[in-house]
Amino acid sequence: MAKYPLLGSSQSPEELSLTVKGFVVALLPVLSLLLSKWVNAEVLAELVNAVFGAVGACLVVWGIIRKFKK
């Protein structure tokens, strides 16, 4: 976070700011509202599940890699 100090946490400079995390979470309903105009609700729900599943899986793999990297 040293390169972008505004994104860093005030509690721990190495961590991402709670404001940034909150913004990402708040962005989801807005994207859902915008996409619902063009995409069926069932398809949108499946898309959200797929994206969060993929992101979660990537985070798990990255966490495992970081544990063995040290």
Secondary structure as UniProt FT lines:
FT   HELIX           5..7
FT   TURN            13..14
FT   HELIX           18..35
FT   TURN            36..38
FT   HELIX           41..69
//
